Amino acid sequence: MSEDTVEYEVVVVGGGPAGLTAALYTTRLGHDTAVIDRGGGRAAMMLDTHNVIGVTEEVSGNEFLRTAREQVASYGADLRSGYVTGVESLPDGRFRLETSDGDEYLAERVVLAVGFADERPEPPLPRTGRGLHYCLHCDAYMFIDEPVYVMGHGDSAAYVAMIMLNFTDEVDLLLRGREPEWSDETDELLRAHPIDVIEAEISGMNKGEDGWLESFEFEDGTVREYRGGFPMYGSDYNTGLAEGLGCELNDDGTVVVDEDGRTTVDGVFAVGDLTPGHNQIPVAMGEGADAGIAIHMDLREFPKSLEEIEAEGPIGIEDVPSVSPALREAARAFGLGDD
């Protein structure tokens, strides 16, 4: 182990809404915490923020995350830039993390908040957030009474196309030259809904002066107008670290967790888009909060059990508080401690 290895109680891998919320809670609950973030992620791609109470639409994903990072750092967490290449369990129950830059960290608890990447279709495509959208629950509201496309050839694409009929009467399902792969039952359902299935591949695209998609051109010579739509080609979950630690996965590729984000490996938590459920910022933040509180319940020093007191004696005033000097100093900056 390197002399430069840095030790924390909690290391969060990933700096999206879930990871930053977990770090916010563990830090404010008195645990030395680091967030290691390589940057990017789905939240950073957002041009506008939707469905987050208290955050208005014009706030971009990068603005949202920058504010969150500043908050977490102000409470005393360490925010570090890096790409974690490996995590291993140590005999003493702690974990050793390595980054691509050669940095090493030790932690008593690890939170994996590394999410997933959406599978992108081939171009031509509009800009993400300007006609290309990956979150139905975030963006369907934007397309009420607007012409919409859904790209894909599987069951999920067919169902999203049918769901969009709740918002507009102009929905096309674009196969882009591929044969459909949905089930017979889905095919029967799809034919019973007013959706046009377009078989031809896209050959070109037209955008307005504001950068929004206006229409797609197809190889059969047709041009169809759209305000935007949703590609449905699946997700690539970033489970390498979880698998390396031996965490169990679900059939859909997500990490198995309990209601507090605990994985099947003691001391390892997973939150956000890496886990089952809706891929929404408020949901991710809730999962991060649950994990942070659960970690505090695991790591907090007091109250001692009767067995510990019988073995070690009563708690002396010199033993409290259990918060580290660095976090006490950060708390004093908020007027929460004595001078």
ChimeraX attribute file (.defattr): number of C-alpha atoms within 10 A of each C-alpha:
attribute: neighborCount
match mode: 1-to-1
recipient: residues
	/A:1	8
	/A:2	9
	/A:3	6
	/A:4	9
	/A:5	14
	/A:6	14
	/A:7	18
	/A:8	19
	/A:9	19
	/A:10	29
	/A:11	30
	/A:12	27
	/A:13	26
	/A:14	27
	/A:15	29
	/A:16	28
	/A:17	30
	/A:18	32
	/A:19	31
	/A:20	30
	/A:21	27
	/A:22	32
	/A:23	35
	/A:24	25
	/A:25	23
	/A:26	29
	/A:27	26
	/A:28	20
	/A:29	17
	/A:30	22
	/A:31	24
	/A:32	23
	/A:33	29
	/A:34	28
	/A:35	27
	/A:36	21
	/A:37	22
	/A:38	16
	/A:39	12
	/A:40	13
	/A:41	18
	/A:42	16
	/A:43	19
	/A:44	18
	/A:45	13
	/A:46	18
	/A:47	17
	/A:48	18
	/A:49	21
	/A:50	21
	/A:51	14
	/A:52	13
	/A:53	8
	/A:54	6
	/A:55	13
	/A:56	12
	/A:57	12
	/A:58	11
	/A:59	15
	/A:60	19
	/A:61	21
	/A:62	18
	/A:63	16
	/A:64	18
	/A:65	18
	/A:66	12
	/A:67	11
	/A:68	18
	/A:69	22
	/A:70	12
	/A:71	15
	/A:72	24
	/A:73	20
	/A:74	17
	/A:75	23
	/A:76	24
	/A:77	28
	/A:78	19
	/A:79	20
	/A:80	13
	/A:81	15
	/A:82	19
	/A:83	18
	/A:84	21
	/A:85	13
	/A:86	16
	/A:87	20
	/A:88	15
	/A:89	20
	/A:90	11
	/A:91	7
	/A:92	7
	/A:93	11
	/A:94	18
	/A:95	22
	/A:96	20
	/A:97	22
	/A:98	18
	/A:99	17
	/A:100	11
	/A:101	11
	/A:102	12
	/A:103	15
	/A:104	20
	/A:105	22
	/A:106	23
	/A:107	23
	/A:108	20
	/A:109	21
	/A:110	26
	/A:111	28
	/A:112	26
	/A:113	28
	/A:114	28
	/A:115	26
	/A:116	20
	/A:117	14
	/A:118	15
	/A:119	13
	/A:120	14
	/A:121	13
	/A:122	8
	/A:123	10
	/A:124	13
	/A:125	17
	/A:126	21
	/A:127	13
	/A:128	14
	/A:129	18
	/A:130	18
	/A:131	21
	/A:132	20
	/A:133	20
	/A:134	17
	/A:135	14
	/A:136	15
	/A:137	12
	/A:138	16
	/A:139	18
	/A:140	19
	/A:141	14
	/A:142	12
	/A:143	17
	/A:144	16
	/A:145	14
	/A:146	16
	/A:147	20
	/A:148	25
	/A:149	29
	/A:150	26
	/A:151	22
	/A:152	26
	/A:153	23
	/A:154	18
	/A:155	19
	/A:156	18
	/A:157	23
	/A:158	27
	/A:159	16
	/A:160	20
	/A:161	30
	/A:162	21
	/A:163	14
	/A:164	24
	/A:165	17
	/A:166	12
	/A:167	18
	/A:168	16
	/A:169	15
	/A:170	20
	/A:171	25
	/A:172	23
	/A:173	25
	/A:174	24
	/A:175	20
	/A:176	21
	/A:177	14
	/A:178	12
	/A:179	11
	/A:180	18
	/A:181	13
	/A:182	17
	/A:183	12
	/A:184	10
	/A:185	9
	/A:186	16
	/A:187	14
	/A:188	10
	/A:189	13
	/A:190	20
	/A:191	11
	/A:192	10
	/A:193	12
	/A:194	14
	/A:195	19
	/A:196	15
	/A:197	20
	/A:198	16
	/A:199	18
	/A:200	17
	/A:201	16
	/A:202	23
	/A:203	16
	/A:204	14
	/A:205	18
	/A:206	17
	/A:207	16
	/A:208	9
	/A:209	7
	/A:210	7
	/A:211	13
	/A:212	19
	/A:213	23
	/A:214	19
	/A:215	20
	/A:216	21
	/A:217	18
	/A:218	19
	/A:219	14
	/A:220	11
	/A:221	9
	/A:222	11
	/A:223	16
	/A:224	13
	/A:225	17
	/A:226	21
	/A:227	19
	/A:228	25
	/A:229	29
	/A:230	23
	/A:231	23
	/A:232	24
	/A:233	16
	/A:234	14
	/A:235	15
	/A:236	14
	/A:237	18
	/A:238	19
	/A:239	19
	/A:240	14
	/A:241	18
	/A:242	25
	/A:243	12
	/A:244	12
	/A:245	17
	/A:246	14
	/A:247	21
	/A:248	16
	/A:249	17
	/A:250	11
	/A:251	8
	/A:252	10
	/A:253	17
	/A:254	23
	/A:255	28
	/A:256	21
	/A:257	22
	/A:258	13
	/A:259	10
	/A:260	19
	/A:261	25
	/A:262	22
	/A:263	24
	/A:264	18
	/A:265	15
	/A:266	13
	/A:267	19
	/A:268	21
	/A:269	28
	/A:270	31
	/A:271	33
	/A:272	29
	/A:273	27
	/A:274	25
	/A:275	28
	/A:276	15
	/A:277	11
	/A:278	13
	/A:279	19
	/A:280	20
	/A:281	20
	/A:282	17
	/A:283	18
	/A:284	26
	/A:285	20
	/A:286	19
	/A:287	24
	/A:288	30
	/A:289	24
	/A:290	20
	/A:291	28
	/A:292	28
	/A:293	16
	/A:294	19
	/A:295	28
	/A:296	19
	/A:297	12
	/A:298	11
	/A:299	16
	/A:300	14
	/A:301	13
	/A:302	11
	/A:303	9
	/A:304	13
	/A:305	9
	/A:306	11
	/A:307	9
	/A:308	11
	/A:309	12
	/A:310	10
	/A:311	9
	/A:312	10
	/A:313	10
	/A:314	11
	/A:315	12
	/A:316	7
	/A:317	7
	/A:318	7
	/A:319	8
	/A:320	10
	/A:321	12
	/A:322	13
	/A:323	17
	/A:324	11
	/A:325	11
	/A:326	13
	/A:327	21
	/A:328	18
	/A:329	18
	/A:330	18
	/A:331	18
	/A:332	13
	/A:333	14
	/A:334	10
	/A:335	10
	/A:336	11
	/A:337	11
	/A:338	8
	/A:339	7
